[in-house]
Amino acid sequence: MPVSADTLRLQLDYSAWVTRRLLDAASELTAADWSRDFGTADRSVAGTLLHIFAADRIWLARVLGAGQPNHAEPDFEEIATLRGAWLSLAAEWNAWAGTLSDESALAVLSYSDLKGNPWQTPLWQIVLHVVNHATHHRGQVVGFLRALGRQPPALDLIAYYRQVG
């Protein structure tokens, strides 16, 4: 069932809000904790955040019709550099979403995945996927922070609703 353009914008706003909160928490880590290997697919806080960022960047390039960006995840050794790039990326997502209407959100995007397989997916499903993918991996980062003895910030959607009214 499709969702409204306003709902998609709200989801993207939530994703940007929660990413800023998680980056704030991660900025308090030591370099060793930033890169500590937890034995997961993306290994560390840094690797997991970079994975989310890279996926957000790839999907934005697709919806903008810009083709496939370089799949290599950027190498941000300092969280401040990642933060700046991510805030810029979130602004690009926001600008794109600002052009959406309920009708245009139903448009089907043709693209190829990273293996070259062709796909067609409605834009509204892509936006919800982008937000859901990030939510999954942010949950991993929360677990890493707890394992490091840190108190992660509230990242639940209801916390966002309560803060923004």
N, C-alpha and C positions, 0 to 999 in steps of 0.2 A: 504494500500500500504506500503510495507516494506521500511525501510530507511537503509542507508549504516552504516557500523560499524563506520566510521569516524564521521558521524552525531550523532550517539549515544554517542561516546566519547566526542564530542563537547557539547552535552546536559549535560552530567555528569560533565564536566569541568565547565560549566556555573552554574550548581546547587551548586557545591562546592564554586565557586567564590562568588556567591550571598549569600550563607549561611555565609561565613566569614564576609561579609559586614554587614549582619544583626546581627550577634553575636557581632561585633564591636559596633554597635549602642546600642544593648541591654546591653552591658557591662557598659554603662554609667548610667544605671538606678540604683535607690536606691533599697534596698531589698524590700521595700514596693511596689514600682512600678513593680519590677520583678514578684511579686506574686499577684498583684492586680487582683481581680476577675471582669472580664468584662461581666460575664453572658453568655459566649459562651460555647460550648461543652468542650473545653479544658481549659476554664476559664481565663487563664492569659498568659502573654508573656512566662513565664517559662513553663507552661503546654502545650502551643501550640508548642514551640520549641522542647520540650521533645517528643511530639507526632510525629513530623516530624522525629526526630532522631530515635525513636523506629521503625517507619515504614520503614525507610531506612535500618535499621539493620535487620529487619525481611525479607525484600525482598532480601538483600544481602545473608543472610543465605540460602534462597531458591535457588537463582541462583548458589550458590556454592555447593548445594546439601548437606548442613550441617544440614538439618532438621529445625525444628521450634525452634528458640531461645525462652527463657523465655519471654512471652508476657508482663510481668510487665515492665512498663517504668522505666528506671533508675531514681534514686532520686539524681539529681544534684542540691544541694542547692546553689552552686557557679557556675557562668557562666564559670569561667576558667576551671573547671573540665569538664563541658559540651563541651567546645571548644576543649580541648585536645582529648576527646573521639570522637568528630565529625570529627576532622581533620584526626584521625586515620581511621575512618570509610570511609571517602572520599578517602583516599589513597588505602584502600582495594577495593573500587568500581573501582578506576582508574586502579589498577593492574588487576582486572578481565576484565575490558573493553579493556585493552591492548592486551588481548588474542583473542578478537573477530575478526572475518572476516565477510565479507558480508554474506557468506554462513552460518557460525555458528550463526549469529544473527537471522536467520530464524528458528533455532531449537526450538522445542516446549518443554516447561518445564511442567512436571507433579508435582503438589504440592497440599497441602491441606491448606485451609484458616484457620483462627483462630477458626472457629466453627467446623472444621473437614471435611468440604465439599471439595470434590476433584475437581480440575480444571486442565486445560491444556491451556497454553498461550505461544505464541511465545516470545522469549527473547526480541526482539526489542520492542514489545508492553509493556513488563514489564518495560524496561528502561524508555520509554516515560511516563508510568504511574507514576513511582517513581518521575521523574522530575516534572510532572504536579501536583501531589499530594502535593509536597513540595511548589510549586509555589502558589497554592491555600492558603495554611496555612500561608506562608510568607506574603501574602497579608493581612491576618487577623492581623498579628503582626504589619505590617505597620500602620494599622488602630489604633491599641492599642497605638503605639508610638505617633501618631498624637493626640490621645485623652489625652495623658500625656503631651502634649505641646512640643513634640520633633519633630525634622525634620529628617525623615527617609532617609537613603541613596537611591540613584537611584538603583533599582533592575531590571529594564526592561532588556530584552534580548538584545535590541539595545545598551544599555549602556555597556553591556559586550562586544559586538562586537566592539564598538568604543574603548574600553580600550585595548583589546587584538589585535586589528588590523584585 
